Amino acid sequence: MDNPSLSNEGAAGGVLSLMMQGRPIFESGHAVSGLLGLSLLAVQASLPTVFASGGAAARTAHAYLGTAILALFAVHAVQGIQLGLSI
């Protein structure tokens, strides 16, 4: 994945920019997709704990969920670019 400190700096800068402009922070599609993506990553991280008992179904769910998260973060990136250009 990407550099966590770079992500943190980008998030902090974006939030500060929106605050200084008096715009709502967590009402954009970019914020919603980011929070949803982080939540899904938490679920994704917990799936390996059931690999032994869940077998192939857990591994398949892990693979499909990972692919869906990747697609979500591609949408998230596009929304971030659109949000940045609109400021």
Backbone atoms as SQL, in Angstrom:
CREATE TABLE atoms (id INTEGER PRIMARY KEY, chain TEXT, resi INTEGER, resn TEXT, atom TEXT, x REAL, y REAL, z REAL);
INSERT INTO atoms VALUES
  (1, 'A', 1, 'MET', 'N', 0.835, -1.175, 0.000),
  (2, 'A', 1, 'MET', 'CA', 0.000, 0.000, 0.000),
  (3, 'A', 1, 'MET', 'C', 0.882, 1.241, 0.000),
  (4, 'A', 2, 'ASP', 'N', 0.286, 2.379, 0.188),
  (5, 'A', 2, 'ASP', 'CA', 1.055, 3.612, 0.116),
  (6, 'A', 2, 'ASP', 'C', 1.689, 3.951, 1.463),
  (7, 'A', 3, 'ASN', 'N', 2.419, 5.029, 1.486),
  (8, 'A', 3, 'ASN', 'CA', 3.114, 5.491, 2.688),
  (9, 'A', 3, 'ASN', 'C', 2.095, 6.060, 3.673),
  (10, 'A', 4, 'PRO', 'N', 1.949, 5.458, 4.879),
  (11, 'A', 4, 'PRO', 'CA', 0.939, 5.944, 5.829),
  (12, 'A', 4, 'PRO', 'C', 1.131, 7.403, 6.229),
  (13, 'A', 5, 'SER', 'N', 2.372, 7.844, 6.380),
  (14, 'A', 5, 'SER', 'CA', 2.567, 9.240, 6.791),
  (15, 'A', 5, 'SER', 'C', 2.122, 10.192, 5.689),
  (16, 'A', 6, 'LEU', 'N', 2.291, 9.800, 4.443),
  (17, 'A', 6, 'LEU', 'CA', 1.832, 10.627, 3.325),
  (18, 'A', 6, 'LEU', 'C', 0.305, 10.711, 3.329),
  (19, 'A', 7, 'SER', 'N', -0.357, 9.588, 3.608),
  (20, 'A', 7, 'SER', 'CA', -1.819, 9.587, 3.692),
  (21, 'A', 7, 'SER', 'C', -2.295, 10.475, 4.830),
  (22, 'A', 8, 'ASN', 'N', -1.622, 10.387, 5.968),
  (23, 'A', 8, 'ASN', 'CA', -2.007, 11.205, 7.121),
  (24, 'A', 8, 'ASN', 'C', -1.827, 12.686, 6.829),
  (25, 'A', 9, 'GLU', 'N', -0.737, 13.029, 6.174),
  (26, 'A', 9, 'GLU', 'CA', -0.498, 14.430, 5.838),
  (27, 'A', 9, 'GLU', 'C', -1.550, 14.937, 4.854),
  (28, 'A', 10, 'GLY', 'N', -1.889, 14.114, 3.889),
  (29, 'A', 10, 'GLY', 'CA', -2.909, 14.503, 2.917),
  (30, 'A', 10, 'GLY', 'C', -4.265, 14.676, 3.569),
  (31, 'A', 11, 'ALA', 'N', -4.609, 13.763, 4.461),
  (32, 'A', 11, 'ALA', 'CA', -5.902, 13.858, 5.160),
  (33, 'A', 11, 'ALA', 'C', -5.949, 15.104, 6.035),
  (34, 'A', 12, 'ALA', 'N', -4.879, 15.351, 6.771),
  (35, 'A', 12, 'ALA', 'CA', -4.842, 16.524, 7.650),
  (36, 'A', 12, 'ALA', 'C', -4.925, 17.815, 6.837),
  (37, 'A', 13, 'GLY', 'N', -4.200, 17.863, 5.743),
  (38, 'A', 13, 'GLY', 'CA', -4.235, 19.054, 4.890),
  (39, 'A', 13, 'GLY', 'C', -5.600, 19.275, 4.277),
  (40, 'A', 14, 'GLY', 'N', -6.238, 18.204, 3.831),
  (41, 'A', 14, 'GLY', 'CA', -7.570, 18.320, 3.248),
  (42, 'A', 14, 'GLY', 'C', -8.607, 18.775, 4.261),
  (43, 'A', 15, 'VAL', 'N', -8.544, 18.211, 5.462),
  (44, 'A', 15, 'VAL', 'CA', -9.493, 18.587, 6.514),
  (45, 'A', 15, 'VAL', 'C', -9.297, 20.052, 6.898),
  (46, 'A', 16, 'LEU', 'N', -8.050, 20.464, 7.074),
  (47, 'A', 16, 'LEU', 'CA', -7.779, 21.864, 7.427),
  (48, 'A', 16, 'LEU', 'C', -8.243, 22.819, 6.331),
  (49, 'A', 17, 'SER', 'N', -8.019, 22.435, 5.085),
  (50, 'A', 17, 'SER', 'CA', -8.441, 23.282, 3.977),
  (51, 'A', 17, 'SER', 'C', -9.958, 23.456, 3.969),
  (52, 'A', 18, 'LEU', 'N', -10.686, 22.351, 4.160),
  (53, 'A', 18, 'LEU', 'CA', -12.144, 22.432, 4.188),
  (54, 'A', 18, 'LEU', 'C', -12.632, 23.256, 5.381),
  (55, 'A', 19, 'MET', 'N', -11.988, 23.081, 6.547),
  (56, 'A', 19, 'MET', 'CA', -12.380, 23.837, 7.741),
  (57, 'A', 19, 'MET', 'C', -12.186, 25.331, 7.537),
  (58, 'A', 20, 'MET', 'N', -11.050, 25.705, 6.943),
  (59, 'A', 20, 'MET', 'CA', -10.760, 27.128, 6.742),
  (60, 'A', 20, 'MET', 'C', -11.727, 27.758, 5.751),
  (61, 'A', 21, 'GLN', 'N', -12.283, 26.951, 4.853),
  (62, 'A', 21, 'GLN', 'CA', -13.247, 27.466, 3.882),
  (63, 'A', 21, 'GLN', 'C', -14.673, 27.380, 4.385),
  (64, 'A', 22, 'GLY', 'N', -14.866, 26.822, 5.581),
  (65, 'A', 22, 'GLY', 'CA', -16.202, 26.702, 6.144),
  (66, 'A', 22, 'GLY', 'C', -17.049, 25.645, 5.461),
  (67, 'A', 23, 'ARG', 'N', -16.419, 24.708, 4.776),
  (68, 'A', 23, 'ARG', 'CA', -17.151, 23.648, 4.083),
  (69, 'A', 23, 'ARG', 'C', -17.315, 22.444, 5.003),
  (70, 'A', 24, 'PRO', 'N', -18.378, 21.651, 4.828),
  (71, 'A', 24, 'PRO', 'CA', -18.560, 20.453, 5.660),
  (72, 'A', 24, 'PRO', 'C', -17.452, 19.439, 5.395),
  (73, 'A', 25, 'ILE', 'N', -16.993, 18.791, 6.448),
  (74, 'A', 25, 'ILE', 'CA', -15.838, 17.903, 6.327),
  (75, 'A', 25, 'ILE', 'C', -16.237, 16.487, 5.932),
  (76, 'A', 26, 'PHE', 'N', -17.183, 15.908, 6.640),
  (77, 'A', 26, 'PHE', 'CA', -17.497, 14.496, 6.437),
  (78, 'A', 26, 'PHE', 'C', -18.767, 14.269, 5.625),
  (79, 'A', 27, 'GLU', 'N', -19.094, 15.198, 4.743),
  (80, 'A', 27, 'GLU', 'CA', -20.283, 15.045, 3.919),
  (81, 'A', 27, 'GLU', 'C', -19.957, 14.783, 2.451),
  (82, 'A', 28, 'SER', 'N', -18.695, 14.758, 2.108),
  (83, 'A', 28, 'SER', 'CA', -18.334, 14.514, 0.714),
  (84, 'A', 28, 'SER', 'C', -18.268, 13.011, 0.442),
  (85, 'A', 29, 'GLY', 'N', -18.400, 12.668, -0.810),
  (86, 'A', 29, 'GLY', 'CA', -18.260, 11.269, -1.206),
  (87, 'A', 29, 'GLY', 'C', -16.873, 10.735, -0.892),
  (88, 'A', 30, 'HIS', 'N', -15.885, 11.611, -0.957),
  (89, 'A', 30, 'HIS', 'CA', -14.508, 11.222, -0.666),
  (90, 'A', 30, 'HIS', 'C', -14.365, 10.806, 0.792),
  (91, 'A', 31, 'ALA', 'N', -14.973, 11.550, 1.706),
  (92, 'A', 31, 'ALA', 'CA', -14.905, 11.195, 3.129),
  (93, 'A', 31, 'ALA', 'C', -15.653, 9.896, 3.405),
  (94, 'A', 32, 'VAL', 'N', -16.822, 9.757, 2.806),
  (95, 'A', 32, 'VAL', 'CA', -17.625, 8.552, 3.012),
  (96, 'A', 32, 'VAL', 'C', -16.898, 7.322, 2.467),
  (97, 'A', 33, 'SER', 'N', -16.340, 7.431, 1.262),
  (98, 'A', 33, 'SER', 'CA', -15.641, 6.280, 0.687),
  (99, 'A', 33, 'SER', 'C', -14.380, 5.949, 1.479),
  (100, 'A', 34, 'GLY', 'N', -13.724, 6.957, 2.030),
  (101, 'A', 34, 'GLY', 'CA', -12.542, 6.709, 2.857),
  (102, 'A', 34, 'GLY', 'C', -12.889, 5.981, 4.145),
  (103, 'A', 35, 'LEU', 'N', -13.944, 6.436, 4.821),
  (104, 'A', 35, 'LEU', 'CA', -14.364, 5.774, 6.061),
  (105, 'A', 35, 'LEU', 'C', -14.877, 4.364, 5.791),
  (106, 'A', 36, 'LEU', 'N', -15.612, 4.192, 4.706),
  (107, 'A', 36, 'LEU', 'CA', -16.088, 2.866, 4.330),
  (108, 'A', 36, 'LEU', 'C', -14.911, 1.947, 4.001),
  (109, 'A', 37, 'GLY', 'N', -13.942, 2.477, 3.267),
  (110, 'A', 37, 'GLY', 'CA', -12.763, 1.684, 2.925),
  (111, 'A', 37, 'GLY', 'C', -11.970, 1.253, 4.147),
  (112, 'A', 38, 'LEU', 'N', -11.803, 2.152, 5.097),
  (113, 'A', 38, 'LEU', 'CA', -11.089, 1.794, 6.327),
  (114, 'A', 38, 'LEU', 'C', -11.850, 0.744, 7.124),
  (115, 'A', 39, 'SER', 'N', -13.162, 0.849, 7.151),
  (116, 'A', 39, 'SER', 'CA', -13.977, -0.152, 7.846),
  (117, 'A', 39, 'SER', 'C', -13.851, -1.522, 7.175),
  (118, 'A', 40, 'LEU', 'N', -13.905, -1.529, 5.843),
  (119, 'A', 40, 'LEU', 'CA', -13.759, -2.798, 5.124),
  (120, 'A', 40, 'LEU', 'C', -12.361, -3.385, 5.289),
  (121, 'A', 41, 'LEU', 'N', -11.350, -2.525, 5.387),
  (122, 'A', 41, 'LEU', 'CA', -9.996, -3.031, 5.638),
  (123, 'A', 41, 'LEU', 'C', -9.903, -3.711, 7.002),
  (124, 'A', 42, 'ALA', 'N', -10.634, -3.205, 7.983),
  (125, 'A', 42, 'ALA', 'CA', -10.653, -3.845, 9.301),
  (126, 'A', 42, 'ALA', 'C', -11.282, -5.236, 9.217),
  (127, 'A', 43, 'VAL', 'N', -12.374, -5.346, 8.455),
  (128, 'A', 43, 'VAL', 'CA', -12.996, -6.661, 8.247),
  (129, 'A', 43, 'VAL', 'C', -12.025, -7.577, 7.504),
  (130, 'A', 44, 'GLN', 'N', -11.388, -7.051, 6.487),
  (131, 'A', 44, 'GLN', 'CA', -10.419, -7.816, 5.688),
  (132, 'A', 44, 'GLN', 'C', -9.284, -8.338, 6.562),
  (133, 'A', 45, 'ALA', 'N', -8.833, -7.515, 7.485),
  (134, 'A', 45, 'ALA', 'CA', -7.732, -7.911, 8.357),
  (135, 'A', 45, 'ALA', 'C', -8.141, -9.015, 9.328),
  (136, 'A', 46, 'SER', 'N', -9.422, -9.095, 9.656),
  (137, 'A', 46, 'SER', 'CA', -9.882, -10.116, 10.601),
  (138, 'A', 46, 'SER', 'C', -10.156, -11.464, 9.932),
  (139, 'A', 47, 'LEU', 'N', -10.323, -11.493, 8.630),
  (140, 'A', 47, 'LEU', 'CA', -10.648, -12.740, 7.944),
  (141, 'A', 47, 'LEU', 'C', -9.592, -13.841, 8.095),
  (142, 'A', 48, 'PRO', 'N', -8.298, -13.549, 8.087),
  (143, 'A', 48, 'PRO', 'CA', -7.325, -14.639, 8.246),
  (144, 'A', 48, 'PRO', 'C', -7.471, -15.412, 9.556),
  (145, 'A', 49, 'THR', 'N', -8.106, -14.830, 10.551),
  (146, 'A', 49, 'THR', 'CA', -8.284, -15.546, 11.815),
  (147, 'A', 49, 'THR', 'C', -9.251, -16.722, 11.663),
  (148, 'A', 50, 'VAL', 'N', -10.080, -16.721, 10.627),
  (149, 'A', 50, 'VAL', 'CA', -11.014, -17.827, 10.412),
  (150, 'A', 50, 'VAL', 'C', -10.610, -18.724, 9.239),
  (151, 'A', 51, 'PHE', 'N', -9.415, -18.541, 8.721),
  (152, 'A', 51, 'PHE', 'CA', -8.969, -19.384, 7.611),
  (153, 'A', 51, 'PHE', 'C', -8.959, -20.865, 7.993),
  (154, 'A', 52, 'ALA', 'N', -8.514, -21.177, 9.186),
  (155, 'A', 52, 'ALA', 'CA', -8.416, -22.581, 9.595),
  (156, 'A', 52, 'ALA', 'C', -9.802, -23.222, 9.702),
  (157, 'A', 53, 'SER', 'N', -10.752, -22.506, 10.288),
  (158, 'A', 53, 'SER', 'CA', -12.094, -23.080, 10.462),
  (159, 'A', 53, 'SER', 'C', -12.992, -22.845, 9.244),
  (160, 'A', 54, 'GLY', 'N', -12.788, -21.737, 8.546),
  (161, 'A', 54, 'GLY', 'CA', -13.648, -21.393, 7.419),
  (162, 'A', 54, 'GLY', 'C', -13.221, -22.011, 6.102),
  (163, 'A', 55, 'GLY', 'N', -11.972, -22.423, 6.042),
  (164, 'A', 55, 'GLY', 'CA', -11.468, -23.081, 4.851),
  (165, 'A', 55, 'GLY', 'C', -11.495, -22.214, 3.608),
  (166, 'A', 56, 'ALA', 'N', -11.895, -22.861, 2.509),
  (167, 'A', 56, 'ALA', 'CA', -11.868, -22.205, 1.202),
  (168, 'A', 56, 'ALA', 'C', -12.837, -21.029, 1.131),
  (169, 'A', 57, 'ALA', 'N', -13.962, -21.117, 1.818),
  (170, 'A', 57, 'ALA', 'CA', -14.944, -20.034, 1.771),
  (171, 'A', 57, 'ALA', 'C', -14.366, -18.747, 2.358),
  (172, 'A', 58, 'ALA', 'N', -13.625, -18.871, 3.455),
  (173, 'A', 58, 'ALA', 'CA', -13.021, -17.680, 4.072),
  (174, 'A', 58, 'ALA', 'C', -11.955, -17.083, 3.160),
  (175, 'A', 59, 'ARG', 'N', -11.183, -17.942, 2.517),
  (176, 'A', 59, 'ARG', 'CA', -10.146, -17.447, 1.598),
  (177, 'A', 59, 'ARG', 'C', -10.770, -16.772, 0.371),
  (178, 'A', 60, 'THR', 'N', -11.847, -17.338, -0.116),
  (179, 'A', 60, 'THR', 'CA', -12.543, -16.741, -1.259),
  (180, 'A', 60, 'THR', 'C', -13.137, -15.388, -0.875),
  (181, 'A', 61, 'ALA', 'N', -13.764, -15.323, 0.299),
  (182, 'A', 61, 'ALA', 'CA', -14.320, -14.053, 0.781),
  (183, 'A', 61, 'ALA', 'C', -13.216, -13.017, 0.930),
  (184, 'A', 62, 'HIS', 'N', -12.061, -13.436, 1.430),
  (185, 'A', 62, 'HIS', 'CA', -10.916, -12.547, 1.610),
  (186, 'A', 62, 'HIS', 'C', -10.471, -11.978, 0.259),
  (187, 'A', 63, 'ALA', 'N', -10.412, -12.841, -0.750),
  (188, 'A', 63, 'ALA', 'CA', -9.978, -12.404, -2.083),
  (189, 'A', 63, 'ALA', 'C', -10.981, -11.442, -2.717),
  (190, 'A', 64, 'TYR', 'N', -12.270, -11.786, -2.659),
  (191, 'A', 64, 'TYR', 'CA', -13.289, -10.913, -3.249),
  (192, 'A', 64, 'TYR', 'C', -13.388, -9.581, -2.515),
  (193, 'A', 65, 'LEU', 'N', -13.318, -9.627, -1.194),
  (194, 'A', 65, 'LEU', 'CA', -13.384, -8.390, -0.426),
  (195, 'A', 65, 'LEU', 'C', -12.176, -7.507, -0.728),
  (196, 'A', 66, 'GLY', 'N', -11.010, -8.104, -0.845),
  (197, 'A', 66, 'GLY', 'CA', -9.809, -7.335, -1.184),
  (198, 'A', 66, 'GLY', 'C', -9.928, -6.655, -2.533),
  (199, 'A', 67, 'THR', 'N', -10.492, -7.360, -3.495),
  (200, 'A', 67, 'THR', 'CA', -10.699, -6.784, -4.828),
  (201, 'A', 67, 'THR', 'C', -11.704, -5.637, -4.771),
  (202, 'A', 68, 'ALA', 'N', -12.774, -5.818, -4.001),
  (203, 'A', 68, 'ALA', 'CA', -13.778, -4.760, -3.865),
  (204, 'A', 68, 'ALA', 'C', -13.190, -3.529, -3.179),
  (205, 'A', 69, 'ILE', 'N', -12.342, -3.745, -2.178),
  (206, 'A', 69, 'ILE', 'CA', -11.705, -2.620, -1.482),
  (207, 'A', 69, 'ILE', 'C', -10.783, -1.859, -2.432),
  (208, 'A', 70, 'LEU', 'N', -10.060, -2.592, -3.258),
  (209, 'A', 70, 'LEU', 'CA', -9.177, -1.946, -4.232),
  (210, 'A', 70, 'LEU', 'C', -9.986, -1.078, -5.195),
  (211, 'A', 71, 'ALA', 'N', -11.119, -1.593, -5.659),
  (212, 'A', 71, 'ALA', 'CA', -11.978, -0.815, -6.552),
  (213, 'A', 71, 'ALA', 'C', -12.540, 0.410, -5.827),
  (214, 'A', 72, 'LEU', 'N', -12.935, 0.226, -4.564),
  (215, 'A', 72, 'LEU', 'CA', -13.451, 1.350, -3.781),
  (216, 'A', 72, 'LEU', 'C', -12.401, 2.447, -3.636),
  (217, 'A', 73, 'PHE', 'N', -11.154, 2.058, -3.383),
  (218, 'A', 73, 'PHE', 'CA', -10.113, 3.066, -3.217),
  (219, 'A', 73, 'PHE', 'C', -9.745, 3.728, -4.547),
  (220, 'A', 74, 'ALA', 'N', -9.976, 3.061, -5.671),
  (221, 'A', 74, 'ALA', 'CA', -9.798, 3.727, -6.969),
  (222, 'A', 74, 'ALA', 'C', -10.842, 4.836, -7.123),
  (223, 'A', 75, 'VAL', 'N', -12.094, 4.535, -6.750),
  (224, 'A', 75, 'VAL', 'CA', -13.154, 5.548, -6.764),
  (225, 'A', 75, 'VAL', 'C', -12.813, 6.659, -5.775),
  (226, 'A', 76, 'HIS', 'N', -12.307, 6.275, -4.613),
  (227, 'A', 76, 'HIS', 'CA', -11.912, 7.231, -3.580),
  (228, 'A', 76, 'HIS', 'C', -10.850, 8.205, -4.114),
  (229, 'A', 77, 'ALA', 'N', -9.901, 7.691, -4.871),
  (230, 'A', 77, 'ALA', 'CA', -8.851, 8.545, -5.437),
  (231, 'A', 77, 'ALA', 'C', -9.437, 9.549, -6.433),
  (232, 'A', 78, 'VAL', 'N', -10.336, 9.081, -7.276),
  (233, 'A', 78, 'VAL', 'CA', -10.966, 9.978, -8.245),
  (234, 'A', 78, 'VAL', 'C', -11.763, 11.064, -7.521),
  (235, 'A', 79, 'GLN', 'N', -12.494, 10.663, -6.480),
  (236, 'A', 79, 'GLN', 'CA', -13.257, 11.650, -5.708),
  (237, 'A', 79, 'GLN', 'C', -12.336, 12.658, -5.026),
  (238, 'A', 80, 'GLY', 'N', -11.198, 12.199, -4.558),
  (239, 'A', 80, 'GLY', 'CA', -10.236, 13.104, -3.933),
  (240, 'A', 80, 'GLY', 'C', -9.684, 14.111, -4.912),
  (241, 'A', 81, 'ILE', 'N', -9.393, 13.675, -6.107),
  (242, 'A', 81, 'ILE', 'CA', -8.900, 14.593, -7.138),
  (243, 'A', 81, 'ILE', 'C', -9.985, 15.615, -7.488),
  (244, 'A', 82, 'GLN', 'N', -11.211, 15.150, -7.641),
  (245, 'A', 82, 'GLN', 'CA', -12.314, 16.059, -7.939),
  (246, 'A', 82, 'GLN', 'C', -12.525, 17.058, -6.799),
  (247, 'A', 83, 'LEU', 'N', -12.437, 16.592, -5.561),
  (248, 'A', 83, 'LEU', 'CA', -12.607, 17.474, -4.427),
  (249, 'A', 83, 'LEU', 'C', -11.481, 18.512, -4.367),
  (250, 'A', 84, 'GLY', 'N', -10.261, 18.052, -4.611),
  (251, 'A', 84, 'GLY', 'CA', -9.127, 18.966, -4.596),
  (252, 'A', 84, 'GLY', 'C', -9.205, 20.027, -5.685),
  (253, 'A', 85, 'LEU', 'N', -9.685, 19.646, -6.828),
  (254, 'A', 85, 'LEU', 'CA', -9.803, 20.605, -7.944),
  (255, 'A', 85, 'LEU', 'C', -10.962, 21.575, -7.739),
  (256, 'A', 86, 'SER', 'N', -11.929, 21.189, -6.897),
  (257, 'A', 86, 'SER', 'CA', -13.080, 22.064, -6.685),
  (258, 'A', 86, 'SER', 'C', -12.812, 23.131, -5.627),
  (259, 'A', 87, 'ILE', 'N', -11.737, 23.002, -4.897),
  (260, 'A', 87, 'ILE', 'CA', -11.435, 23.942, -3.811),
  (261, 'A', 87, 'ILE', 'C', -10.835, 25.211, -4.369);
